[in-house]
Amino acid sequence: MDIHTLDITKEHCPMTFVKAKLVLAKINSGDVLEITLKGGEPLENVPKSAAEEGHRILSIEKNGESHVIKIEKN
Amino acid sequence: MRDYTEDQLERYSRHILLKDVGVEGQEKLLDGKVLIIGAGGLGSPAALYLAAAGVGMIGIVDGDRVDLSNLQRQITHFTKDVGVWKADSASEKMRAINPEITVHPYNQYLFASNIREIIKAYDFVIDGTDNFATKFLINDACVFEGIPFSHGGILRFDGQTMTVNPGESACYRCVFNAPPPPNLVPTCSQAGVLGAIAGMLGTIQATEALKFLTGAGNMLYNKLLTFDALKMDFRTVNLRKNENCPICGSHPVITELVDSDPAVCDL
């Protein structure tokens, strides 16, 4: 199992989840993607969208101004 | 997996966001090859949407030039294009929408002698023609080459479409057998068509091509979708492969392509 990281704090909807999907498509099933994102829209939508596509949300943690969500690829 | 540029990610973002398309589906579109036969009412919207979707290679065939009377429904042609080859005019618009794709205009009509050579370079064919002779020719050529295609036809306020997976689902001849006698086909002076229904039907055909390439959803195989725009009534009739079909039945009598007289009515 590999851990991958992605920073989408500079992205805006819908590119936030587009960037996340691009990485999720490249990594292996069971790998973990740690996404750093801003509060508000990205924090609301990215975990929800990832869950809707069958991935598992392992954790969501606040990290200063931003948040880190860990997603296990389906 | 290909490396998407930032521009590509943004251009195709609304596809990538779809669960049933995603990064993988968009990649299939970029690698996909679709031939549109007829740059008229049906082919126009199909060409624009397929180009916008990033279908990697799009061929468009038409042996006619743009006429002023086409502009009421053939939305890829503009007033400045009157007199220009339709396939060239459509190709110019496709390239303007999406410079990344490869577009092949064929400024010619299709006959028994050239159709197989042209269609075999493509994954999927859209029949946007206006006459029964060519519709049967496209069906037969696609059956022989094993290439799936979308049949479409419009007249007045009505449209019909079915998608054919040769050898697997009902073909156009399974349902309609042979072209109707020319005296039953409306002559040009009798035939009218509401422009926007060309968009309704051509866009359904484009959707079928995009579903075929991405693998999303269920194709319109073994189904004839018809609509009457006056009542805005859509119906789907279930079809099945016909054992007695002259081309894909158990004892086919059509074993080679032949040209028949077109009862042409420019729709």
Chai-1 contact restraints between the chains, C-beta under 6 A:
chainA,res_idxA,chainB,res_idxB,connection_type,confidence,min_distance_angstrom,max_distance_angstrom,comment,restraint_id
A,P14,B,S13,contact,1.0,0.0,6.0,A-B,restraint_1
A,P14,B,L17,contact,1.0,0.0,6.0,A-B,restraint_2
A,V18,B,L9,contact,1.0,0.0,6.0,A-B,restraint_3
A,V18,B,S13,contact,1.0,0.0,6.0,A-B,restraint_4
A,V18,B,I16,contact,1.0,0.0,6.0,A-B,restraint_5
A,K21,B,I16,contact,1.0,0.0,6.0,A-B,restraint_6
A,K21,B,V23,contact,1.0,0.0,6.0,A-B,restraint_7
A,L22,B,V23,contact,1.0,0.0,6.0,A-B,restraint_8
A,A25,B,V23,contact,1.0,0.0,6.0,A-B,restraint_9
A,K26,B,M1,contact,1.0,0.0,6.0,A-B,restraint_10
A,E53,B,K19,contact,1.0,0.0,6.0,A-B,restraint_11
